[in-house]
Each structure stands twice: as C-alpha cells, then as structure tokens.
Amino acid sequence: MRIGLDFDNTIVSYDVLFHKVAREQDVVPPDTPVNKLAVRDYLRRAGREEVWTEMQGTVYGSRMNEAVAYPGVIEFLIWANQVGHEIAIVSHKTKHPFLGPQYDLHASARTWVEQHLCKNGSPLIPSAQVFFELTKEEKLARISDFGCDVFLDDLPEILQANGFPVSTWRILFDPDGHHTAALPGIPTVHSWDGFAKCLQQ
C-alpha cells in the first residue's frame, strides 16, 4: 500500500511551541490554553493578525526543530515499514514567510524530518518521498503522481477538493475533535494508533 501523509498538524504538533513562543513574546496571557488555535484566535480577536502571521514564520522557520511529532507517529512509521507499505509526505507550504525574516520553510521542514523521523539514525521515510509543494493544486497533483492508495490530512478542504484523486482513500486526522460534522465517505481518526487500526480493518 502507498500511504500519503500530510505534514503540518498531522505529523507535527505545534501546540506547545506556538504557546511557548507567544508567551516569550508576551502577546497572550498566561492562562491561554496550550493550543495553536487558542493562540491564533486570541491574537485575531485582539486585532493582531500581523503578529500571528510573523509568529508562524518564526515557528516554521528558526524554531521548527523544537516542534514535536504527534504521539504514535514513530511507532506507526516503524510498523508501516515492517509490513512493506510505502510512505510519502505530501504537504503544501510557502517557501518563505509572508512577514518577518525570510527563512526557507521547506528546508526547515526537511531538516525536521531528517532529525525526528528516524530510528537508530536511519530515516523512516526516504528523502526522495518527502514533497513540499507551493500550492494546494500541486499537492493534489503529487498525491496522484505518487499513486497514494490512502491519504491522511487534517484539512477537510484538501480531502474534499475537486482535484483530489478519486482512487485515493481519504482519511481525516482530527485529534482534538474540531470537526464534529461527518464528512460523507471520509472516516475520521483521532490518533495515529487509530489510523493504523483503520488501515488494518
């Protein structure tokens, strides 16, 4: 089976890091929940969208290595390799931040993959199967080109996009239960263990 995986907010959890950076910059109160969306929503309500935008560049750029994988990611990748599945990361993100220092966000993400998605120093996903595309359309094309049998993503708009390959099984990753409405024909998993169990059904 060829398994495609989204990257941001699917493999990588940013909740702790966004909260940490926001508190370092003193732009959210101490009682703000340790959650990326809570930080974003507070700053937007405060009319500080530019602070939020620049913070994203910082987190995805110079602070990327402090981000952590969701619980169960490494175990899933080890299992998938053991049973012979092929895995690709297919993500879309801008090359540089919209505001602030012009970090190479693709390079930061690749470095994170090399340093965090490994076992005993060996990569769990080949570098040639890690794709960071500039647009959603290019991401959808890459999912098709790689021939993904299944794709896991945290964004319903990707899984429900008109250009999503019809032959690929779509699964929504929703660890915090943000999407309460059912998506027709798209199962939802709340953990990486749940994703593994879904594939084994």
LINHUZI-V743062 format. One record per residue. N is the residue number from 1. SS is DSSP state (a for helix, b for strand, c for the rest). NEAR is the number of other C-alpha atoms within 12 Angstrom. D_FIRST is the distance of its C-alpha to the first C-alpha in Angstrom with 1 decimal. Layout:
# LINHUZI-V743062
n	ss	near	d_first
N	SS	NEAR	D_FIRST
N	SS	NEAR	D_FIRST
This chain:
# LINHUZI-V743062
n	ss	near	d_first
1	c	21	0.0
2	b	28	3.8
3	b	35	6.2
4	b	40	9.7
5	b	46	12.8
6	c	40	16.4
7	c	39	18.9
8	b	35	22.4
9	c	30	23.0
10	c	36	19.3
11	c	38	18.8
12	b	38	22.5
13	b	35	25.3
14	c	35	28.6
15	a	31	30.9
16	a	27	32.9
17	a	30	33.2
18	a	39	34.4
19	a	34	36.9
20	a	28	38.1
21	a	34	38.7
22	a	36	40.4
23	a	20	42.7
24	a	14	43.5
25	c	18	44.5
26	c	17	46.4
27	c	28	45.1
28	c	30	44.0
29	c	19	46.1
30	c	18	45.3
31	c	15	44.3
32	c	24	41.5
33	c	21	38.3
34	c	24	35.9
35	c	24	33.4
36	a	31	32.5
37	a	26	33.2
38	a	24	36.5
39	a	38	37.6
40	a	32	36.7
41	a	20	38.4
42	a	26	41.5
43	a	27	41.9
44	a	18	41.5
45	a	15	44.1
46	c	16	46.4
47	c	14	46.1
48	c	18	44.5
49	a	20	41.5
50	a	19	42.2
51	a	28	42.1
52	a	34	38.6
53	a	25	37.4
54	a	28	38.8
55	a	36	37.4
56	a	38	33.9
57	a	32	34.6
58	a	34	35.9
59	a	37	33.0
60	a	42	30.3
61	c	33	32.5
62	c	29	35.0
63	c	26	33.8
64	a	35	30.1
65	a	27	29.9
66	a	26	31.4
67	c	34	28.5
68	b	30	26.3
69	b	32	22.7
70	c	29	22.2
71	c	20	22.6
72	c	24	19.5
73	a	32	17.5
74	a	27	18.1
75	a	22	17.4
76	a	31	14.0
77	a	35	13.1
78	a	24	14.6
79	a	24	12.8
80	a	28	9.3
81	a	23	10.6
82	a	13	12.3
83	c	16	9.5
84	c	13	7.7
85	c	23	5.0
86	b	29	6.2
87	b	38	8.5
88	b	39	11.1
89	b	40	14.3
90	b	45	15.7
91	b	41	19.1
92	b	30	22.4
93	c	30	25.7
94	c	27	29.1
95	c	23	30.0
96	c	25	33.3
97	c	26	34.8
98	c	24	37.0
99	c	19	39.8
100	c	21	41.0
101	c	19	40.2
102	c	21	37.7
103	c	25	35.0
104	c	26	32.0
105	a	33	29.4
106	a	31	26.5
107	a	25	27.9
108	a	31	28.4
109	a	42	24.9
110	a	31	23.6
111	a	25	26.1
112	a	30	25.0
113	a	38	21.4
114	a	23	22.8
115	a	24	25.2
116	a	29	23.3
117	c	35	19.6
118	b	24	20.4
119	b	19	21.3
120	c	12	24.5
121	c	12	24.7
122	b	15	21.4
123	b	25	18.9
124	c	32	15.7
125	c	34	14.3
126	c	20	15.7
127	a	24	18.5
128	a	18	17.4
129	a	27	14.3
130	b	34	16.7
131	b	34	18.1
132	b	35	21.2
133	b	25	22.5
134	c	20	26.0
135	c	18	25.5
136	a	26	23.4
137	a	22	23.4
138	a	22	22.0
139	a	36	19.3
140	a	36	18.2
141	a	28	18.5
142	a	31	16.3
143	a	43	13.5
144	a	26	13.9
145	a	21	14.5
146	a	28	11.4
147	c	26	9.5
148	c	33	7.8
149	c	26	6.1
150	b	37	7.9
151	b	47	10.9
152	b	45	13.4
153	b	43	17.0
154	c	35	20.5
155	c	30	22.1
156	a	29	22.4
157	a	19	23.9
158	a	31	20.8
159	a	35	18.7
160	c	25	21.6
161	c	17	22.5
162	c	14	23.5
163	c	20	21.4
164	c	29	18.0
165	c	26	15.7
166	c	21	16.1
167	c	16	12.7
168	c	28	10.9
169	b	30	11.1
170	b	38	13.7
171	b	38	14.6
172	b	41	17.9
173	b	40	18.7
174	c	31	22.4
175	c	28	23.7
176	c	21	27.4
177	c	15	27.4
178	c	17	28.6
179	c	20	27.2
180	c	15	28.9
181	c	13	28.7
182	c	16	25.8
183	b	19	23.5
184	c	13	23.2
185	c	15	19.7
186	b	28	18.2
187	b	28	17.9
188	b	34	19.3
189	b	29	18.6
190	c	28	21.4
191	c	31	19.9
192	a	33	16.9
193	a	23	17.4
194	a	24	17.3
195	a	36	14.0
196	a	28	12.6
197	a	16	14.5
198	a	22	13.4
199	a	26	9.7
200	c	12	11.3
201	c	7	13.7
